[in-house]
């Protein structure tokens, strides 16, 4: 699930808009907006990669993502864990908590999430 930065940016707007025609998609970009041909190229690539599809209404296309933002992000994070942390979530968590500036409150929230996940696994 590899995307270029430009493709990721188009996906970011598609995820936010959910379904959109080209005009609305282009309007979602901040100024200076990318060229029409650039956005069209990114859409074609995303369609070819299986990330985006469209419905045809006459000559207009309504674009929509085929993969959710969560699915994409999950795959991306799993790839990082696999490639850089020997497929160990514990090594990733260790790096994350030591090397990233995280407040005590955020660390407590993370601990609560882990505790809740452990509880749900033991209940099920």
Residue pairs with C-beta under 8 A, 6 or more apart in sequence:
1 67
1 72
1 75
1 76
1 79
3 11
3 46
3 49
3 51
4 45
6 34
6 38
6 42
7 42
7 45
7 46
7 49
7 51
9 29
9 42
10 25
10 39
10 42
10 43
10 46
11 46
11 51
11 52
11 65
11 69
11 72
13 20
13 25
13 28
13 29
14 20
14 25
14 52
14 63
14 64
14 65
15 65
15 68
15 69
16 28
17 24
17 25
17 28
18 64
18 65
19 62
19 63
19 64
20 28
20 62
20 63
20 64
21 60
21 61
21 62
21 63
22 36
22 39
22 40
22 43
22 60
22 61
22 63
25 39
25 63
26 33
26 34
26 36
26 39
27 33
29 39
43 52
43 63
46 52
47 53
47 54
50 66
50 67
51 65
51 66
51 67
51 72
52 63
52 64
52 65
52 66
53 63
53 64
53 66
54 61
54 62
54 63
54 64
55 61
55 62
55 64
80 92
81 87
81 88
81 89
81 91
81 92
84 92
85 91
85 92
85 95
96 102
97 107
97 110
102 110
